């Protein structure tokens, strides 16, 4: 078990349109620095397939000091160098010495691209702090291997893929937090329900008593019949709301009108 806390992001955390917009801005700025008037088309971030990080058949992955890894196949390498140097290798074949210089030059360019995206994600320079392989245990490295990765392809105007990038999904946490903005100010607590509804009007029923009768007897009731209640004349009368009993009362006279005197508050349902 690792003692390090690890950032976590839910599936789809990289699909925010604002993240794609910032990604394209970073790629455009990089292309302007290295490729002049040429531009690359960035696809949307997607879940990386297993083959995206398997040992590639065409070129190696370059890992940045942050979270981004870059893969440039031979076709992309040639196209990018031709754009950056404004040359055509079909006409001017580089020598062995030239290839070494060109490899170093392209390596600097790809490192700059990875660094630009690390800066965009807010993870630049973290390798030395908490992602270095030298000071991590096997459990941390295994967790990195299992972490879902997001992939991004960069293509030319004709849709030919020149570069691929992958980033762990958890690397988007800082950017998602930044895009979320400041937390909402704390609001006053809600007013208790009974206080908020204090002015609402409800109907109160006065239950004088109860009587039991068969259905046939009720159907045969006529004017003048007497229905005897189980409650004596001086007995308690129930005051009830639609939701249940409110109080036990007695019938009294007040200023020439019938009134109720509360004896006790009850909670059982009617």
N, C-alpha and C positions, 0 to 999 in steps of 0.2 A: 504493500500500500504506500502510495506517495504522500508525503507531508505537505507538498505544494498545493496551493489552491490553483485551480485551472479555470479560465474563462469558459463560458458555455453560451451558445447561441442556438435558438430553435431552428428546425428545418425551414428553409425559405428566407432566412435572415438576409441573404445577399440579393434577393430579388427586388428590393426597393428601387423604384425608378430613379430616386435621387442618388443612390449608390452608383447605378450605371452611368448617370450623367457625370458624376464626379470622376468615375473611371475614365470616361471618354475625354474629359478635360485634361486629366493627367497624361493620357496617351497622346493627345494632340500637342500638348506642351512639349513632351519628349520628342515627338516627331519634328516639331519646329526647330528644336535644338540640334538634332542629328541628321535629319533627312531633308532639310530645306523646305521646298514647296510640296513634297510628297506627304500623303496622309495615310493612316491605317484605319480600317474599319473594325471597331471592337464589337464582338458579339455580346450577348447578355451572359452574366454569370450563371453557370449550371453546375449540377452535381458532377464531379469528375468521375469518369468511368475508371475501372481498374487499370485499363491500358494506358490511361493518361499519366500515371506515375510509375508504371512498370518500366523496366530497362528499355529505353527506346532503341529502335533499330537504326535511327538516323540522328545522331548527335546525342549529347548529354544534357541533363538538367543542370542549370546554374542556380544555386541557392543564394538568396540575399542574406544580409545580416538581420533581417526582420522575419517576414513570413512568406514572401513571394518567391516562387521558383519559376524559372524561365527555360523554355525549350525552343531552340531555333534549329529546324532541320536544314539540310544542305541547300534546298531551294530558297528558303527564307534568308539564309546567310548570304547567298550570292546576290539576291535581289536587294537586300538592305545595304550591302556594301556598294553596289552599283549606284543606288540612290544617294547614299551619303557622300560618295566620292565623285559622282557624276561621270562615271566611266561605263564601258561595256566590256566585260571579260571575254565576250565572244571575239572582240577585235584585239584586245590587249590581254594576253594570258599572263597572269602573275607568276613570278619565279618562286622557288622554295623560300627564299629569304623574304620575298613580298608576302607570302602566305602567313609567315609567322607574325609579321607586323600587322597584317589585316586581322588575324585572329585576336591579337591583343587589342586592336582598335575596336573590333566588334564586341569583345568582352567588356570593355569599358562602357560601351553604349548600352549593352544589356544590363550591366550592373546599375547604370543610371536609371534605366526603365524600372527595374525592380525596386530601386530606392525611391523613385517617384511614387510608385504604388504603395510602398510601405508608408511613406509620408501621408499619402491620401488616407490610408487605413488607420494611421495613428499608432503604428507598431514599429517604426524605424528604430534600429539600434537595440532592440530587445534581445537579440541573440546573445549579446555579451552579458546580459543581466540574468535572464531566466530561461533561455532557450538553447544555450550552448551545450553541445553534446558531451563536452569534457567533464562538466560538473553535474550531470544529471544521472540518476539511477536508471536501471533497465526498465522500471515500471513507467517512468516519465517518457522514455523513448517509445515504449510499446503503446502508450496512450496517444502519442503523436501519430504513430502508424495507423491507429484505429480511428483517428479523428476524421470526420467527413471533410472532404476537400472540395473546393469550388474551382471550376476551370473557366478560363476565358481565352478565346481565340482572337488573334489579330490578323486581318487579311488585307489584301490590296483591293483596289476598286473593282476588280473582276471576281472577287470572292475567293482568290487563291490564298490559302492559309500560309502565313509566313512565320508566325510566332504562336506559342501557347504558354499560358501561365496558370499556375495553380496556387491556391491559398487555403489554409485550414479555415473551416467555417467559423471557428472561434475568433479568428483574427478580425472579423467584422463587428465584434462587440463594441469596441471603442467608437467606431464610426456611427453605429446605430444609436449609441447613447448621445453622441454629439448632435445627430440629426433630430433626436427627440426633443431637444431644447431644454430650457429650464423647467423644473417641476412646477406644477400649478401651486399657487399660494394656498396656504392652509386656510380652510374656511371654518366659520363658526359651526359648532355641533348642531345637529338637527334638533328642532324643537320636539319635545316628547309628544307622542301621538295624542294623548288625552288633552294636552294643552293646546295643540294645534287645532283640534276639533271641538274646542270648548264651546264655540258659538253655534255649532250645528244643532238643528232642532230634531228631536226624536219624539215618537208617540209613546205615551205611558198608558197602559191598560190597568184598570181596576178589576181584579178578579174577586167577585163577591163570594164565590163558592163553586163547588163541583157537584154534578148529579150524574147518575148512571141510569141508562135506559136502553132497552133493546131497540133495534132498528125499526121493527114494526110499530113499537110504541111511539117513536119519534115521527114516523110517517102518519100516524093517526092523530097527532096533536091538533087541537082546534082551539079557537078563541074561548076563554073561560076556563080551560084546563089549568090545573095547578101542578107545577114542577117543584118538588121539594129538594132544597139544597142540603148538602151534608154539613154546612157551616151554620152554627147557631147564630142568632141575631146579634149576640154580643161577642161573637168570635172574631178572630183575626181576618183581615182582608188583605190580599196580596196585591202589591203594586209591582207591575212588571213592564219591562221594555221588550222590544221585539227579540233581543238577543237572550233574554232570561230575566229571572226575578231580580227586583231591586230592593224591596223592603217589605217587612210585615207591618201592617197598620191597623188602626181601629177607626170605624166610622163615627164622626162627631158632627156637631152643629157649630158653625162659625158665622156669626152675624146673619143668622137666618138662612144660611146655605149649608148644604152638606159638604163636609171636608174630611180629610184624613189626617190622623196623628201617627207619625212614624214611631214604631216601637223598637225595631231593630233592622239592621241591614242584613240581607240574605244574599247568598251567592249561587244557590242551586238553581238549575234550569227549570223553567215552567214545564 
